[in-house]
Amino acid sequence: AEMDYGTTISATPTEETNDAGNLMDFLDEPFPDVGTYEDFHTIDWLREKSRDTDRHRKITSKSKESIWEFIKSLLDAWSGWLVMLLIGLLSGTLAGVIDLAVDWMTDLKEGVCLSALWYSHEQCCWTSNETTFADRDKCPQWQKWAELMTGYTEGAGVYLLNYFLYVLWALFFSFLAVSLVRVFAPYACGSGIPEIKTILSGFIIRGYLGKWTLLIKTVTLVLAVSSGLSLGKEGPLVHVACCCGNLFCSLFSKYSKNEGKRREVLSAAAAAGVSVAFGAPIGGVLFSLEEVSYYFPLKTLWRSFFAALVAAFTLRSINPFGNNRLVLFYVEYHTPWYMAELVPFILLGVFGGLWGTLFIRCNIAWCRRRKTTLLGKYPVLEVIVVTGITAVLAFPNPYTRRSTSELISELFNDCGSLESSQLCDYINNPNMSRPVDDIPDRPAGPGVYSALWQLTLALVFKIVITIFTFGMKIPSGLFIPSMAVGAIAGRIVGIAVEQMAYHHHDWIIFKNWCRPGADCVTPGLYAMVGAAACLGGVTRMTVSLVVIMFELTGGLEYIVPLMAAAVTSKWVADAFGKEGIYEAHIQLNGYPYLDQDEFTHRTLATDVMRPRRNEPPLALLTQDSTTVEDVETLIKDTDYNGFPVVVSHESERLIGFVQRRDLILAIKSARQKQDGVVSNSVVHFTEDAPQIPASNPQPLKLRRILNLSPFTVTDHTPMETVVDIFRKLGLRQCLVTRSGRLLGIITKKDVLRHMAQMMNQDPESIMFN
Amino acid sequence: MSSSIAQNLRIAAVLLVFLVLIDVISLAYADKCICPPYRNISGHIYKKNVSQKDCNCLHVVEPMPVPGHDVEAYCLLCECKYEERSSNTIKVTIIIYLSVVGALLLYMLFLFLVDPLIRKHDPYTMPLQNEEDSEDVRPRVDGSQGRGNTVLERVEGAQQRWKKQVQEQRKTVFDRHKLLS
């Protein structure tokens, strides 16, 4: 019973198709087989790549045998596209379900539609039969709770009752969300993007992309967003899409048995997730390329685009917002912008960068508190308290009472002449007869000024509360709150500029481009630029941000302002700290993520390798003089992930490297299945058994599990090169030799610790291998 | 493909087909034009079921309150919006979502209330509490049986394994704060 190391299509007990119809096979515990990885370990990219090449070669050689084999090879080639199609369909469907449910449940906090209980406020009002102009905002079919319960619509008691019920509903939703997460799928909390970044770089977290996580994340995301908390659904949607990707990978052995290929599918699934969150397929692919993926071969580019398109198309056909758009705040502008407006745009960029830095620093400090102090022991209580505070403070201000997406939508939209909201309370010229989309600049009425006050309060509130909300034990995203902060700031600046241009149109800065009676300034555009700046300041996205924003607005004319703001905010934010929010969370949790920054210090491999001077010597195996008992003792006494194999303890010339997990499985299986293998049996990694007297027990050949080509560097190799090798090849460990003799070993953890030390961070914060 | 995969695929396919089908039938669309007061005509809201390309003032505003030469000026002031809703999709989605939440709530109540009563004979099994020293306390009564023969025993075994997994996850995330801060 030799262990299969090199072959890829190995028939393990769970995969054999038993014709006796064991329908309940999936209920049994799967046997761990050689070639799989342990939880919280890193994969071996080179091994996965060579396994896939072997598999492909086998299929290609078999395809010449018969027509059926040829068809099977075609199916194998097309399975990738089929997986993308399925991922797109399921992600789009789930996103549509989430959008519809969030719409309804957010409005459920305030009232209910009497004609059809499942309609949200906007859908209910669409079907109303009001005909007079003055009644255009009335909606008698949708009643608030106080009106339903008491019959009155005005009064202090009614207001208080509405307030109370709003807070009650918010608490109920968030309590339900955190309980479901806690009981069924604890991995469903948080945003998910830092963990997905780590998984895509080669880390294994079992259960993070499982079916229960998918179900609970979808369900609790709706509850969390509906409870009025200051969080978004974009990050969790990426997690949901990656769970769908993992689910469909298990259908095909090409992807389910190869961790490297699986990560290609997950990169594409992440693109589909962003695509449905923003209605931006191209932006989704670029986001996956820039932010989430680690290795992104060109083949993945085309497939990600396909998955993103299918997802966007599926969502569009569900049509959750009724206007054939994929996001609530889709706007279509045609008004031009002027060069002089670049100054406020760049100011918005600076604001975005400063806010990004402030948010990252405060949020990481708060999350560190949650990790280390008593605060982390009461997650349910924390969620309830934060929800209570959010609901109590959000209800009085009409701009925070509604959902954040609706707020952004109102801020992005320009004021037509028929708008009746407070923000659009401009003083209209009664003789004016211009069409609705070409209104000249007007002076602001009192409603606008009071709206500005309320917006400023909303801005401060959102800045503070998001710091405490992101990172709680419910699904929470970050994109929408950042965009809200930026949109509020942008709109305020836009209205300020608009009023300045109207009242002082003879100043030199306005005279050239703004005639009185023309539509010069579009405050909605400033809101969009502000949103892009804040989002860029927090996540440090560059190209993907600009592409997402212009796909959101449907206008290529605004690329220059968006880019100016995004670039400025990134520069300002980078001046204070190099990492975006996701890298900062990766560092906080100590994930083994080797990022793409350059390593510029002049240390050598000897400075980093283990064992150091005062440490015990390297744990070695010899090629033919170790017994089974010695190996077992070695495994028990140490916790290294692998052992180098040398010719003998005297010469220490390197033969290969063997993994701990493979050793354990091989010895266990040999003891059970092979005859004559006892503790005194000699283990040999050579091709032929060593010369031993006949009275000694049977030797155990373990050449199959030995990696004969481990990576080695010499002791004088600069660490720059070593880090580059680790990054480009995805190594887990690297052996250090001098004149052919084995000196030591460098693992990925050592590299990460060394990099942290060089950057004056705490090297002990690297937790995983 | 093994049978579990076939099952998953079947469930996914049914859900997708269901949702797409529901969407195709019973689409409701309407165009709404809001016209403000103009000279001596009071403002009015017009609604008509037209397709998207006919969604403009000329098709929807009927009867036209102004004479022919004023129509263009009047129509410039009106704002028309097109919306397409499928009320069945919305209804089905909300009902499916609420039933999933309800099912999860019932299962949670079952795990909290009914399960400990059933398992009262096994004093070491505490399915939902976190233990600090849990690893070897529980005697491995269920695990040593291996493959149970009846469906019920296998379901029990699978459920126990799932509970153990969730407990591990809970320890990692909530207690040790190793993952997800």
Interface residues (C-beta under 8 A of the other chain):
Chain A: T14 E15 T17 G21 N22 L23 M24 D25 F26 L27 D28 E29 L86 L89 L90 T93 G96 V97 L100 A101 W104 A116 W118 Y119 Q123 W126 N129 E130 T131 T132 F133 A134 D135 R136 L176 S179 L180 R182 V183 F184 A185 P186 Y187 C189 G190 E195 I205 G207 K211 W212 L215 I216 V219 V222 L223 L247 S250 L251 S317 I318 N319 G322 N323 N324 C367 R368 R370 K371 T372 G376 P379 G416 S417 L418 S433 R434 P435 V436 G471 K473 H585 L588 N589 M767
Chain B: M1 S2 S3 S4 I5 Q7 N8 L9 A12 L15 L16 L19 V20 D23 A30 K32 I34 C35 P36 P37 S42 G43 H44 I45 K47 A73 L76 L77 C78 E79 K81 Y82 E83 E84 R85 S86 S87 T89 I90 K91 T93 I94 I95 I96 Y97 V100 V101 L104 L105 M108 L111 L128 R147 V151 R154 V155 G157 A158 R161 W162 Q165 V166 Q169 R170 T172 V173 F174 H177 K178 L179 L180 S181
